[in-house]
Amino acid sequence: MTAFRQTAIRSNLMRRARIINDIRTFFNRSGFLEIETPVRIPAPAPEAHIDAQESGAWFLHTSPELCMKRLLAAGYERIFQICRCCRQGERGGRHLPEMTLVEWYVAGRDYLFLMHQCEALIQFVADGLELNRMLTYQGQAVDLTPPWDRMTVAEAFQRFGGMAVQTALEKGCFDEVMGLAIEPQLGLTRPLFLYDYPASCGALARLNPDNPDVAERFELYIAGLELCNAFTELTDPVEQRIRFEKEQCDRKAAGKRVYPVAEPFLQALTHMPPAAGNALGIDRLVMLFCDAATIDAVVAFTPEEL
């Protein structure tokens, strides 16, 4: 009899289905409208470190962000979407070139509100799995009881990175220090929100009005695993265009493709209300709740099996 990898991970895939169902239930009960936007788009957000997969003359979206914000501009106040997203060159124990995200937006709120909502969502999923607010991942016990810990990026670089965040930016080693020295130390016993990223690390985020050197952005870490990326949205179309142009210049300097301008999105920003948005990786969330060491153990097919 042929041995199928999928047979060995059946329990993980059953738990994955339960988690996705609970995520959908959470948002439905919270007054959100589930929406669907096109996966294939003419122009992705031009972020220097994220590469879109080409699909003919268009692209497979790296995130549904641009279309979802256009819905905010059209008057939708609470929306969520569970969808597949594609990014070139992302493959490893925690990365797939095609991943599943839940992305949601709330009009009239900021990134601090989303921290509380993120807590509530993950606790709802944990309660559905009858974990009693305690999670064990790869031998590490994590207490999910709120409120969760918070730490600024500047504090994290001083405590775990051995240098000031500005020094890391000037030396061009921000991502390296973050990935190798800081991230493995985050959320080991309690979930942790890492927030207030340098302004240059938030291409679509609003800058903090009291400290414009930082963007109102956070990421959530549990047991050293990054789960989501959220921010208070930038709604100034002029500033957004300037930032996109900078990202395009950075892409060109790195020898990467310069994307077409997402003109309909930039035009819609004129009508977009203050809002906050969050993108949470469902594959990684399932990894945590299945105690899976690699992302391969929680997906039905890996790219290598196709």
TORDOZA-336425 format. One record per residue (C-alpha): residue number from 1; x, y, z; residue in one letter. Coordinates in nm, 4 decimals. Last residue first. Example, Ala and Ser with C-alpha at 12.3 -4.5 7.8 and 13.67 -1.06 7.14 Angstrom:
BEGIN
<resi: 2 | x: 1.3670 | y: -0.1060 | z: 0.7140 | resn: S>
<resi: 1 | x: 1.2300 | y: -0.4500 | z: 0.7800 | resn: A>
This chain:
BEGIN
<resi: 306 | x: 0.2607 | y: 1.9149 | z: -0.7087 | resn: L>
<resi: 305 | x: 0.4412 | y: 1.7484 | z: -0.4186 | resn: E>
<resi: 304 | x: 0.7290 | y: 1.9982 | z: -0.4075 | resn: E>
<resi: 303 | x: 0.4885 | y: 2.2887 | z: -0.3648 | resn: P>
<resi: 302 | x: 0.3530 | y: 2.1309 | z: -0.0432 | resn: T>
<resi: 301 | x: 0.0105 | y: 1.9731 | z: -0.0355 | resn: F>
<resi: 300 | x: -0.2503 | y: 1.9242 | z: 0.2362 | resn: A>
<resi: 299 | x: -0.1008 | y: 2.1882 | z: 0.4634 | resn: V>
<resi: 298 | x: -0.0365 | y: 2.1593 | z: 0.8401 | resn: V>
<resi: 297 | x: 0.2760 | y: 1.9409 | z: 0.8560 | resn: A>
<resi: 296 | x: 0.4540 | y: 2.1350 | z: 0.5815 | resn: D>
<resi: 295 | x: 0.4532 | y: 2.4450 | z: 0.8049 | resn: I>
<resi: 294 | x: 0.7200 | y: 2.2906 | z: 1.0234 | resn: T>
<resi: 293 | x: 0.7561 | y: 2.2004 | z: 1.3919 | resn: A>
<resi: 292 | x: 0.3860 | y: 2.1267 | z: 1.4353 | resn: A>
<resi: 291 | x: 0.2381 | y: 2.1709 | z: 1.7844 | resn: D>
<resi: 290 | x: -0.1070 | y: 2.1462 | z: 1.6218 | resn: C>
<resi: 289 | x: -0.2288 | y: 2.4751 | z: 1.7730 | resn: F>
<resi: 288 | x: 0.0953 | y: 2.6502 | z: 1.6918 | resn: L>
<resi: 287 | x: 0.1259 | y: 2.5160 | z: 1.3379 | resn: M>
<resi: 286 | x: -0.2416 | y: 2.6051 | z: 1.2815 | resn: V>
<resi: 285 | x: -0.1598 | y: 2.9674 | z: 1.3628 | resn: L>
<resi: 284 | x: 0.1333 | y: 2.9438 | z: 1.1233 | resn: R>
<resi: 283 | x: -0.0873 | y: 2.8285 | z: 0.8362 | resn: D>
<resi: 282 | x: -0.3517 | y: 3.0882 | z: 0.9240 | resn: I>
<resi: 281 | x: -0.1119 | y: 3.3783 | z: 0.8828 | resn: G>
<resi: 280 | x: -0.2751 | y: 3.6929 | z: 1.0200 | resn: L>
<resi: 279 | x: -0.3150 | y: 4.0155 | z: 0.8213 | resn: A>
<resi: 278 | x: -0.4402 | y: 4.3148 | z: 1.0206 | resn: N>
<resi: 277 | x: -0.6006 | y: 4.6447 | z: 0.9306 | resn: G>
<resi: 276 | x: -0.6755 | y: 4.9792 | z: 1.0925 | resn: A>
<resi: 275 | x: -0.8951 | y: 5.2623 | z: 0.9724 | resn: A>
<resi: 274 | x: -0.9352 | y: 5.6361 | z: 0.9265 | resn: P>
<resi: 273 | x: -1.1825 | y: 5.6782 | z: 0.6396 | resn: P>
<resi: 272 | x: -1.0936 | y: 5.6145 | z: 0.2729 | resn: M>
<resi: 271 | x: -1.2279 | y: 5.8685 | z: 0.0246 | resn: H>
<resi: 270 | x: -0.9002 | y: 6.0152 | z: -0.1033 | resn: T>
<resi: 269 | x: -0.7502 | y: 5.6679 | z: -0.0696 | resn: L>
<resi: 268 | x: -0.9644 | y: 5.5573 | z: -0.3652 | resn: A>
<resi: 267 | x: -0.7417 | y: 5.7416 | z: -0.6132 | resn: Q>
<resi: 266 | x: -0.4332 | y: 5.5626 | z: -0.4821 | resn: L>
<resi: 265 | x: -0.6082 | y: 5.2268 | z: -0.5113 | resn: F>
<resi: 264 | x: -0.7270 | y: 5.2941 | z: -0.8676 | resn: P>
<resi: 263 | x: -0.3701 | y: 5.4004 | z: -0.9607 | resn: E>
<resi: 262 | x: -0.1833 | y: 5.0905 | z: -0.8479 | resn: A>
<resi: 261 | x: 0.1261 | y: 5.1987 | z: -1.0410 | resn: V>
<resi: 260 | x: 0.2840 | y: 4.9216 | z: -1.2490 | resn: P>
<resi: 259 | x: 0.5553 | y: 4.7226 | z: -1.0713 | resn: Y>
<resi: 258 | x: 0.9315 | y: 4.7746 | z: -1.0912 | resn: V>
<resi: 257 | x: 1.0972 | y: 4.4344 | z: -1.1268 | resn: R>
<resi: 256 | x: 1.3955 | y: 4.3707 | z: -0.9026 | resn: K>
<resi: 255 | x: 1.7597 | y: 4.4638 | z: -0.9577 | resn: G>
<resi: 254 | x: 1.8054 | y: 4.5837 | z: -0.5998 | resn: A>
<resi: 253 | x: 1.8253 | y: 4.9475 | z: -0.7110 | resn: A>
<resi: 252 | x: 1.5015 | y: 4.9005 | z: -0.9062 | resn: K>
<resi: 251 | x: 1.3253 | y: 4.7605 | z: -0.6008 | resn: R>
<resi: 250 | x: 1.4503 | y: 5.0469 | z: -0.3847 | resn: D>
<resi: 249 | x: 1.3308 | y: 5.2989 | z: -0.6440 | resn: C>
<resi: 248 | x: 0.9891 | y: 5.1289 | z: -0.6510 | resn: Q>
<resi: 247 | x: 0.9738 | y: 5.1450 | z: -0.2717 | resn: E>
<resi: 246 | x: 1.0488 | y: 5.5167 | z: -0.2877 | resn: K>
<resi: 245 | x: 0.7776 | y: 5.5716 | z: -0.5477 | resn: E>
<resi: 244 | x: 0.5320 | y: 5.3801 | z: -0.3300 | resn: F>
<resi: 243 | x: 0.6192 | y: 5.6046 | z: -0.0366 | resn: R>
<resi: 242 | x: 0.5590 | y: 5.9199 | z: -0.2408 | resn: I>
<resi: 241 | x: 0.2266 | y: 5.7822 | z: -0.3669 | resn: R>
<resi: 240 | x: 0.1213 | y: 5.7031 | z: -0.0109 | resn: Q>
<resi: 239 | x: 0.2066 | y: 6.0565 | z: 0.1022 | resn: E>
<resi: 238 | x: -0.0115 | y: 6.2057 | z: -0.1707 | resn: V>
<resi: 237 | x: -0.2934 | y: 5.9569 | z: -0.1137 | resn: P>
<resi: 236 | x: -0.3131 | y: 6.0297 | z: 0.2621 | resn: D>
<resi: 235 | x: -0.4994 | y: 5.7372 | z: 0.4191 | resn: T>
<resi: 234 | x: -0.2120 | y: 5.5528 | z: 0.5893 | resn: L>
<resi: 233 | x: -0.3656 | y: 5.2664 | z: 0.7810 | resn: E>
<resi: 232 | x: -0.3098 | y: 5.1964 | z: 1.1473 | resn: T>
<resi: 231 | x: -0.1092 | y: 4.8795 | z: 1.1372 | resn: F>
<resi: 230 | x: -0.1023 | y: 4.5029 | z: 1.1492 | resn: A>
<resi: 229 | x: 0.1307 | y: 4.2148 | z: 1.0640 | resn: N>
<resi: 228 | x: 0.0511 | y: 3.8711 | z: 1.2003 | resn: C>
<resi: 227 | x: 0.1792 | y: 3.5414 | z: 1.3354 | resn: L>
<resi: 226 | x: 0.5523 | y: 3.5649 | z: 1.4016 | resn: E>
<resi: 225 | x: 0.6733 | y: 3.2525 | z: 1.5829 | resn: L>
<resi: 224 | x: 0.9063 | y: 3.2881 | z: 1.8817 | resn: G>
<resi: 223 | x: 0.6668 | y: 3.1011 | z: 2.1097 | resn: A>
<resi: 222 | x: 0.3891 | y: 3.3459 | z: 2.0160 | resn: I>
<resi: 221 | x: 0.4785 | y: 3.6668 | z: 1.8358 | resn: Y>
<resi: 220 | x: 0.2374 | y: 3.9348 | z: 1.7132 | resn: L>
<resi: 219 | x: 0.3512 | y: 4.2094 | z: 1.4763 | resn: E>
<resi: 218 | x: 0.2737 | y: 4.5756 | z: 1.5190 | resn: F>
<resi: 217 | x: 0.2568 | y: 4.8948 | z: 1.3126 | resn: R>
<resi: 216 | x: 0.1890 | y: 5.2576 | z: 1.3953 | resn: E>
<resi: 215 | x: 0.5010 | y: 5.3755 | z: 1.2115 | resn: A>
<resi: 214 | x: 0.7885 | y: 5.5339 | z: 1.4020 | resn: V>
<resi: 213 | x: 1.0047 | y: 5.8426 | z: 1.3450 | resn: D>
<resi: 212 | x: 0.6862 | y: 6.0514 | z: 1.3291 | resn: P>
<resi: 211 | x: 0.6626 | y: 6.0487 | z: 1.7109 | resn: N>
<resi: 210 | x: 0.3504 | y: 6.2206 | z: 1.8445 | resn: D>
<resi: 209 | x: 0.1584 | y: 6.1788 | z: 1.5166 | resn: P>
<resi: 208 | x: 0.2695 | y: 5.8136 | z: 1.4901 | resn: N>
<resi: 207 | x: 0.3226 | y: 5.7469 | z: 1.1213 | resn: L>
<resi: 206 | x: 0.0375 | y: 5.5805 | z: 0.9358 | resn: R>
<resi: 205 | x: 0.1193 | y: 5.2471 | z: 0.7752 | resn: A>
<resi: 204 | x: 0.1418 | y: 5.1550 | z: 0.4057 | resn: L>
<resi: 203 | x: 0.5211 | y: 5.1494 | z: 0.3631 | resn: A>
<resi: 202 | x: 0.5869 | y: 5.0637 | z: 0.7273 | resn: G>
<resi: 201 | x: 0.9522 | y: 4.9750 | z: 0.7790 | resn: C>
<resi: 200 | x: 1.0960 | y: 5.3192 | z: 0.6908 | resn: S>
<resi: 199 | x: 0.9020 | y: 5.4750 | z: 0.9786 | resn: A>
<resi: 198 | x: 1.0815 | y: 5.2486 | z: 1.2261 | resn: P>
<resi: 197 | x: 0.8414 | y: 4.9985 | z: 1.3830 | resn: Y>
<resi: 196 | x: 0.6158 | y: 5.0972 | z: 1.6710 | resn: D>
<resi: 195 | x: 0.5092 | y: 4.7544 | z: 1.7964 | resn: Y>
<resi: 194 | x: 0.6129 | y: 4.4034 | z: 1.8967 | resn: L>
<resi: 193 | x: 0.3032 | y: 4.2447 | z: 2.0493 | resn: F>
<resi: 192 | x: 0.3947 | y: 3.9526 | z: 2.2734 | resn: L>
<resi: 191 | x: 0.2222 | y: 3.6258 | z: 2.3549 | resn: P>
<resi: 190 | x: 0.3237 | y: 3.4898 | z: 2.6956 | resn: R>
<resi: 189 | x: 0.5945 | y: 3.2381 | z: 2.7909 | resn: T>
<resi: 188 | x: 0.8174 | y: 3.2508 | z: 2.4826 | resn: L>
<resi: 187 | x: 0.6510 | y: 3.5484 | z: 2.3150 | resn: G>
<resi: 186 | x: 0.9704 | y: 3.6879 | z: 2.1662 | resn: L>
<resi: 185 | x: 1.3236 | y: 3.5551 | z: 2.2098 | resn: Q>
<resi: 184 | x: 1.3495 | y: 3.3744 | z: 1.8730 | resn: P>
<resi: 183 | x: 1.2428 | y: 3.7025 | z: 1.7023 | resn: E>
<resi: 182 | x: 1.5292 | y: 3.9124 | z: 1.8374 | resn: I>
<resi: 181 | x: 1.8675 | y: 3.7651 | z: 1.7471 | resn: A>
<resi: 180 | x: 1.8361 | y: 3.5893 | z: 1.4114 | resn: L>
<resi: 179 | x: 1.5342 | y: 3.7418 | z: 1.2409 | resn: G>
<resi: 178 | x: 1.5451 | y: 4.0925 | z: 1.3861 | resn: M>
<resi: 177 | x: 1.9217 | y: 4.1190 | z: 1.3632 | resn: V>
<resi: 176 | x: 1.9135 | y: 4.0125 | z: 0.9977 | resn: E>
<resi: 175 | x: 1.6169 | y: 4.2342 | z: 0.9117 | resn: D>
<resi: 174 | x: 1.7808 | y: 4.5471 | z: 1.0586 | resn: F>
<resi: 173 | x: 2.1274 | y: 4.4755 | z: 0.9161 | resn: C>
<resi: 172 | x: 2.1656 | y: 4.7666 | z: 0.6760 | resn: G>
<resi: 171 | x: 2.4320 | y: 4.9333 | z: 0.8905 | resn: K>
<resi: 170 | x: 2.2294 | y: 5.2554 | z: 0.9174 | resn: E>
<resi: 169 | x: 1.9121 | y: 5.0649 | z: 0.9971 | resn: L>
<resi: 168 | x: 2.0841 | y: 4.8562 | z: 1.2630 | resn: A>
<resi: 167 | x: 2.2302 | y: 5.1695 | z: 1.4197 | resn: T>
<resi: 166 | x: 1.8854 | y: 5.3296 | z: 1.4272 | resn: Q>
<resi: 165 | x: 1.7490 | y: 5.0249 | z: 1.6087 | resn: V>
<resi: 164 | x: 2.0106 | y: 5.0663 | z: 1.8795 | resn: A>
<resi: 163 | x: 2.2422 | y: 4.7726 | z: 1.9313 | resn: M>
<resi: 162 | x: 2.2787 | y: 4.4418 | z: 2.1161 | resn: G>
<resi: 161 | x: 1.9770 | y: 4.2909 | z: 1.9440 | resn: G>
<resi: 160 | x: 1.8039 | y: 4.1365 | z: 2.2440 | resn: F>
<resi: 159 | x: 1.7418 | y: 4.4140 | z: 2.4947 | resn: R>
<resi: 158 | x: 1.8359 | y: 4.7250 | z: 2.2962 | resn: Q>
<resi: 157 | x: 1.6858 | y: 4.5964 | z: 1.9725 | resn: F>
<resi: 156 | x: 1.3681 | y: 4.4845 | z: 2.1514 | resn: A>
<resi: 155 | x: 1.3259 | y: 4.8214 | z: 2.3243 | resn: E>
<resi: 154 | x: 1.3450 | y: 5.0068 | z: 1.9917 | resn: A>
<resi: 153 | x: 1.0958 | y: 4.7633 | z: 1.8372 | resn: V>
<resi: 152 | x: 0.8525 | y: 4.8485 | z: 2.1142 | resn: T>
<resi: 151 | x: 0.7391 | y: 4.5787 | z: 2.3545 | resn: M>
<resi: 150 | x: 0.3928 | y: 4.4571 | z: 2.4552 | resn: R>
<resi: 149 | x: 0.2860 | y: 4.1610 | z: 2.6658 | resn: D>
<resi: 148 | x: -0.0611 | y: 4.0089 | z: 2.6427 | resn: W>
<resi: 147 | x: -0.3555 | y: 4.1169 | z: 2.8569 | resn: P>
<resi: 146 | x: -0.4848 | y: 3.8542 | z: 2.8541 | resn: P>
<resi: 145 | x: -0.4472 | y: 3.4834 | z: 2.9369 | resn: T>
<resi: 144 | x: -0.2716 | y: 3.2981 | z: 2.6533 | resn: L>
<resi: 143 | x: -0.0063 | y: 3.1417 | z: 2.8783 | resn: D>
<resi: 142 | x: 0.2633 | y: 2.9768 | z: 2.6651 | resn: V>
<resi: 141 | x: 0.4372 | y: 2.6502 | z: 2.7554 | resn: A>
<resi: 140 | x: 0.7399 | y: 2.5725 | z: 2.5341 | resn: Q>
<resi: 139 | x: 0.8025 | y: 2.2035 | z: 2.4548 | resn: G>
<resi: 138 | x: 0.7606 | y: 2.2498 | z: 2.0798 | resn: Q>
<resi: 137 | x: 0.4448 | y: 2.4546 | z: 2.1341 | resn: Y>
<resi: 136 | x: 0.2358 | y: 2.4146 | z: 2.4461 | resn: T>
<resi: 135 | x: -0.0661 | y: 2.6445 | z: 2.4717 | resn: L>
<resi: 134 | x: -0.2595 | y: 2.7348 | z: 2.7849 | resn: M>
<resi: 133 | x: -0.5803 | y: 2.9431 | z: 2.7756 | resn: R>
<resi: 132 | x: -0.7923 | y: 2.6462 | z: 2.8806 | resn: N>
<resi: 131 | x: -0.6979 | y: 2.4538 | z: 2.5641 | resn: L>
<resi: 130 | x: -1.0552 | y: 2.3492 | z: 2.4837 | resn: E>
<resi: 129 | x: -1.0036 | y: 2.3693 | z: 2.1039 | resn: L>
<resi: 128 | x: -1.2892 | y: 2.6191 | z: 2.0788 | resn: G>
<resi: 127 | x: -1.1331 | y: 2.8076 | z: 2.3690 | resn: D>
<resi: 126 | x: -0.8073 | y: 2.8351 | z: 2.1743 | resn: A>
<resi: 125 | x: -0.9911 | y: 2.9729 | z: 1.8702 | resn: V>
<resi: 124 | x: -1.1702 | y: 3.2315 | z: 2.0819 | resn: F>
<resi: 123 | x: -0.8424 | y: 3.3175 | z: 2.2560 | resn: Q>
<resi: 122 | x: -0.6863 | y: 3.3766 | z: 1.9143 | resn: I>
<resi: 121 | x: -0.9652 | y: 3.6115 | z: 1.8101 | resn: L>
<resi: 120 | x: -0.9852 | y: 3.7996 | z: 2.1413 | resn: A>
<resi: 119 | x: -0.6126 | y: 3.8710 | z: 2.1511 | resn: E>
<resi: 118 | x: -0.6220 | y: 3.9921 | z: 1.7905 | resn: C>
<resi: 117 | x: -0.9130 | y: 4.2199 | z: 1.8785 | resn: Q>
<resi: 116 | x: -0.7201 | y: 4.3703 | z: 2.1681 | resn: H>
<resi: 115 | x: -0.4152 | y: 4.4333 | z: 1.9481 | resn: M>
<resi: 114 | x: -0.6459 | y: 4.5640 | z: 1.6754 | resn: L>
<resi: 113 | x: -0.7658 | y: 4.8447 | z: 1.9018 | resn: F>
<resi: 112 | x: -0.4044 | y: 4.9558 | z: 1.9503 | resn: L>
<resi: 111 | x: -0.3558 | y: 4.9551 | z: 1.5724 | resn: Y>
<resi: 110 | x: -0.6222 | y: 5.2203 | z: 1.5181 | resn: D>
<resi: 109 | x: -0.9996 | y: 5.2376 | z: 1.4774 | resn: R>
<resi: 108 | x: -1.2511 | y: 5.4415 | z: 1.2749 | resn: G>
<resi: 107 | x: -1.2994 | y: 5.1770 | z: 1.0064 | resn: A>
<resi: 106 | x: -1.2048 | y: 4.8181 | z: 1.0889 | resn: V>
<resi: 105 | x: -1.0154 | y: 4.5954 | z: 0.8478 | resn: Y>
<resi: 104 | x: -0.9519 | y: 4.2205 | z: 0.8316 | resn: W>
<resi: 103 | x: -0.7116 | y: 3.9772 | z: 0.6707 | resn: E>
<resi: 102 | x: -0.7161 | y: 3.6032 | z: 0.7273 | resn: V>
<resi: 101 | x: -0.4254 | y: 3.4561 | z: 0.5396 | resn: L>
<resi: 100 | x: -0.3493 | y: 3.1280 | z: 0.3642 | resn: T>
<resi: 99 | x: -0.0134 | y: 3.0735 | z: 0.1973 | resn: M>
<resi: 98 | x: 0.1331 | y: 3.0133 | z: -0.1461 | resn: E>
<resi: 97 | x: 0.5124 | y: 3.0589 | z: -0.1650 | resn: P>
<resi: 96 | x: 0.5287 | y: 2.8804 | z: 0.1709 | resn: L>
<resi: 95 | x: 0.7233 | y: 2.9843 | z: 0.4800 | resn: H>
<resi: 94 | x: 0.7812 | y: 2.8502 | z: 0.8307 | resn: R>
<resi: 93 | x: 1.0141 | y: 2.5566 | z: 0.7588 | resn: G>
<resi: 92 | x: 1.1243 | y: 2.7195 | z: 0.4377 | resn: G>
<resi: 91 | x: 0.9991 | y: 2.8672 | z: 0.1137 | resn: R>
<resi: 90 | x: 0.9333 | y: 3.2304 | z: 0.0269 | resn: E>
<resi: 89 | x: 1.1028 | y: 3.3105 | z: -0.3035 | resn: G>
<resi: 88 | x: 0.7984 | y: 3.4560 | z: -0.4745 | resn: Q>
<resi: 87 | x: 0.4930 | y: 3.5523 | z: -0.2754 | resn: R>
<resi: 86 | x: 0.1400 | y: 3.4213 | z: -0.3222 | resn: C>
<resi: 85 | x: -0.1766 | y: 3.4790 | z: -0.1207 | resn: C>
<resi: 84 | x: -0.4697 | y: 3.2436 | z: -0.0566 | resn: R>
<resi: 83 | x: -0.7791 | y: 3.3821 | z: 0.1112 | resn: C>
<resi: 82 | x: -0.9836 | y: 3.4313 | z: 0.4254 | resn: I>
<resi: 81 | x: -1.1383 | y: 3.7778 | z: 0.4084 | resn: Q>
<resi: 80 | x: -1.2674 | y: 4.0259 | z: 0.6615 | resn: F>
<resi: 79 | x: -1.4719 | y: 4.3457 | z: 0.6553 | resn: I>
<resi: 78 | x: -1.5937 | y: 4.6003 | z: 0.9078 | resn: R>
<resi: 77 | x: -1.6752 | y: 4.9541 | z: 0.7867 | resn: E>
<resi: 76 | x: -1.7710 | y: 4.9179 | z: 0.4198 | resn: Y>
<resi: 75 | x: -1.8274 | y: 5.2703 | z: 0.2826 | resn: G>
<resi: 74 | x: -1.6715 | y: 5.2683 | z: -0.0644 | resn: A>
<resi: 73 | x: -1.3367 | y: 5.3844 | z: 0.0775 | resn: A>
<resi: 72 | x: -1.3386 | y: 5.0779 | z: 0.3016 | resn: L>
<resi: 71 | x: -1.4027 | y: 4.8687 | z: -0.0101 | resn: L>
<resi: 70 | x: -1.0994 | y: 5.0299 | z: -0.1750 | resn: R>
<resi: 69 | x: -0.9045 | y: 4.9272 | z: 0.1332 | resn: K>
<resi: 68 | x: -1.0015 | y: 4.5665 | z: 0.0673 | resn: M>
<resi: 67 | x: -0.8766 | y: 4.5892 | z: -0.2912 | resn: C>
<resi: 66 | x: -0.5331 | y: 4.7156 | z: -0.1907 | resn: L>
<resi: 65 | x: -0.4930 | y: 4.4786 | z: 0.1040 | resn: E>
<resi: 64 | x: -0.5792 | y: 4.1442 | z: -0.0564 | resn: P>
<resi: 63 | x: -0.2197 | y: 4.0343 | z: 0.0088 | resn: S>
<resi: 62 | x: 0.0637 | y: 3.9080 | z: -0.2111 | resn: T>
<resi: 61 | x: -0.1786 | y: 3.9201 | z: -0.5032 | resn: H>
<resi: 60 | x: -0.1186 | y: 3.7025 | z: -0.8049 | resn: L>
<resi: 59 | x: 0.0159 | y: 3.9357 | z: -1.0730 | resn: F>
<resi: 58 | x: -0.0789 | y: 4.0711 | z: -1.4169 | resn: W>
<resi: 57 | x: 0.0784 | y: 4.0506 | z: -1.7643 | resn: A>
<resi: 56 | x: 0.0587 | y: 3.6716 | z: -1.7521 | resn: G>
<resi: 55 | x: 0.0430 | y: 3.5739 | z: -1.3871 | resn: S>
<resi: 54 | x: 0.3592 | y: 3.7018 | z: -1.2188 | resn: E>
<resi: 53 | x: 0.4228 | y: 3.6065 | z: -0.8575 | resn: Q>
<resi: 52 | x: 0.4718 | y: 3.9122 | z: -0.6386 | resn: A>
<resi: 51 | x: 0.7980 | y: 3.9880 | z: -0.4619 | resn: D>
<resi: 50 | x: 0.8031 | y: 4.1280 | z: -0.1083 | resn: I>
<resi: 49 | x: 1.1155 | y: 4.3041 | z: 0.0238 | resn: H>
<resi: 48 | x: 1.0895 | y: 4.6344 | z: -0.1646 | resn: A>
<resi: 47 | x: 0.7125 | y: 4.6722 | z: -0.1269 | resn: E>
<resi: 46 | x: 0.5407 | y: 4.7885 | z: -0.4444 | resn: P>
<resi: 45 | x: 0.1745 | y: 4.7154 | z: -0.3605 | resn: A>
<resi: 44 | x: 0.0543 | y: 4.4871 | z: -0.6373 | resn: P>
<resi: 43 | x: -0.0577 | y: 4.6069 | z: -0.9827 | resn: A>
<resi: 42 | x: -0.2772 | y: 4.4360 | z: -1.2434 | resn: P>
<resi: 41 | x: -0.4531 | y: 4.1939 | z: -1.0048 | resn: I>
<resi: 40 | x: -0.5161 | y: 3.8191 | z: -0.9901 | resn: R>
<resi: 39 | x: -0.6534 | y: 3.7002 | z: -0.6553 | resn: V>
<resi: 38 | x: -0.9669 | y: 3.9079 | z: -0.6993 | resn: P>
<resi: 37 | x: -1.1549 | y: 4.0150 | z: -0.3833 | resn: T>
<resi: 36 | x: -1.3898 | y: 3.8150 | z: -0.1622 | resn: E>
<resi: 35 | x: -1.5872 | y: 3.9512 | z: 0.1311 | resn: I>
<resi: 34 | x: -1.6953 | y: 3.8373 | z: 0.4753 | resn: E>
<resi: 33 | x: -1.8877 | y: 4.1140 | z: 0.6477 | resn: L>
<resi: 32 | x: -1.7916 | y: 4.1744 | z: 1.0078 | resn: F>
<resi: 31 | x: -2.0401 | y: 4.2151 | z: 1.2935 | resn: G>
<resi: 30 | x: -1.8355 | y: 4.0512 | z: 1.5674 | resn: S>
<resi: 29 | x: -2.0358 | y: 3.7264 | z: 1.5513 | resn: R>
<resi: 28 | x: -1.9405 | y: 3.6841 | z: 1.1859 | resn: N>
<resi: 27 | x: -1.5794 | y: 3.7597 | z: 1.2702 | resn: F>
<resi: 26 | x: -1.5558 | y: 3.4959 | z: 1.5408 | resn: F>
<resi: 25 | x: -1.7484 | y: 3.2375 | z: 1.3364 | resn: T>
<resi: 24 | x: -1.5061 | y: 3.2733 | z: 1.0439 | resn: R>
<resi: 23 | x: -1.2098 | y: 3.2234 | z: 1.2747 | resn: I>
<resi: 22 | x: -1.3856 | y: 2.9239 | z: 1.4328 | resn: D>
<resi: 21 | x: -1.4378 | y: 2.7619 | z: 1.0920 | resn: N>
<resi: 20 | x: -1.0741 | y: 2.8206 | z: 1.0028 | resn: I>
<resi: 19 | x: -0.9659 | y: 2.6600 | z: 1.3312 | resn: I>
<resi: 18 | x: -1.1923 | y: 2.3564 | z: 1.2824 | resn: R>
<resi: 17 | x: -1.0615 | y: 2.2995 | z: 0.9289 | resn: A>
<resi: 16 | x: -0.7033 | y: 2.3213 | z: 1.0582 | resn: R>
<resi: 15 | x: -0.7868 | y: 2.0691 | z: 1.3314 | resn: R>
<resi: 14 | x: -0.9016 | y: 1.8225 | z: 1.0659 | resn: M>
<resi: 13 | x: -0.5876 | y: 1.8942 | z: 0.8650 | resn: L>
<resi: 12 | x: -0.3724 | y: 1.8279 | z: 1.1695 | resn: N>
<resi: 11 | x: -0.5539 | y: 1.5004 | z: 1.2436 | resn: S>
<resi: 10 | x: -0.4996 | y: 1.3859 | z: 0.8842 | resn: R>
<resi: 9 | x: -0.1259 | y: 1.4548 | z: 0.8975 | resn: I>
<resi: 8 | x: -0.0066 | y: 1.0949 | z: 0.8532 | resn: A>
<resi: 7 | x: -0.2539 | y: 1.0247 | z: 0.5729 | resn: T>
<resi: 6 | x: -0.1397 | y: 1.3335 | z: 0.3834 | resn: Q>
<resi: 5 | x: 0.2147 | y: 1.2005 | z: 0.3723 | resn: R>
<resi: 4 | x: 0.0805 | y: 0.9110 | z: 0.1698 | resn: F>
<resi: 3 | x: 0.2270 | y: 0.5613 | z: 0.2049 | resn: A>
<resi: 2 | x: 0.1322 | y: 0.3457 | z: -0.0931 | resn: T>
<resi: 1 | x: 0.0000 | y: 0.0000 | z: 0.0000 | resn: M>
